[in-house]
């Protein structure tokens, strides 16, 4: 891997792409530290120092923003509105015939769907910015602890300016990601998420080291084992052999080739974790709005119930098994749901039959679809268990080792490993193309 990077920097055009990508990443990280208008940055820093588990309600969004959400910066929303919009548009291809037709139109249809994703991203950004500003008006609900205010001016014009700034920040992030995809190396949006998550690692590891040096060494050893396991599983494929029959068209013979259908063990990737975490966040968010800001007042009974059974329990007590059971059940459900949406065995079998392909030992048509469904069900079962194990690691780490911010579990490790593998493969493929240019000439 290191030799590949050295060769990449020795290649002029590839070096320009890598440096351009690093420059865009630097601009993105700079924007996460620029406070929104109307926010007193010194007060935000004070609130973060006394922050309690109340802020963990928005933990997933804060993770994907690289900590910018809790700083109320111009990039506070991060990449989450775009991720949500992309998932919604992808799911709508199954529900709305118009979107399904666009998906089949090739590049022209994909361009239109990208435009719909951009428009939906801006709409979601306005909604999420308004929600965040509303919560930030009472910072105790966002940060917890004895946090009085972070807004010297909470008039309507100031609030509208904050919403507009955060929405514009989301649009700028979307543009930066597309610039990386077009002129840099790798997928732009994925790399920005990668940078956001990686930026939280030093603080997390530093907090673990301050807690205990022994715990830090144990976590690092666990991290190496987890990364190795995730790399191994993410590279796993179930290859279904496909044979194409020979056909004579005129005097030429076509077909007769052998190939395979690669089915990943984790076809749903990180989507089920995002879905399950977002839904389980809703009761905690509702309880946060209903919890009295005065510590002398008693919370309603349903708020106490949510804090005990439907929260991550980062307030000094372990996460309840009820939360874990619901989390695992939702992860399994969303894994099967997302795989069923993205992979249609009947459609794959029909396409194979149309072009004269068949699986050896399986008849074309309906038997092929049933066989593919059987295989995909077995693979998805293992993938769902794998995702559940990764998602529970931060909760188990807190219960067992009292580590509040465990960086090597759940969505973070999946994204870090997945984006890293994808980027390295793209660099290697471009290096191969550069080497082949001499032979082609």
Secondary structure, DSSP 8 states (H G I E B T S, - for coil): -HHHHHHHHHSHHHHHHHHHHHHHHHHHHHHTTSB-TT--HHHHHHHHHT--GGGGGGHHHHHHTTTHHHHTBTTTTTTHHHHHHHHHHHHHHHH-HHHHHHHTTTHHHHHHHHHHHHHHHHHHHHHHHHHHHHHHTTHHHHH-SS---S-S---HHHHHHHHHHHHHHHHHHHHHHHHHHHHSSS-HHHHHHHHHHHTTHHHHHHHHHHH-HHHHHHHHHHHHHHHHHHHHHHH-EEEEEEEE--EEETTEEE---EEEEEEETTTTTTHHHHHHHHHHHHHHHHHHHHS-SSTTS---HHHHHHHHHSS--TTSS---HHHHHHHHHHHHHHHHHHHHHH--HHHHHHHHHHTTEE-TTS-TTHHHHHHHHHHHHHHHHHHHHHHHHHHHHHHHHHHHH--SS--SSHHHHHHHHHHHHHHHHHHHHHHHHHHHHHHH-
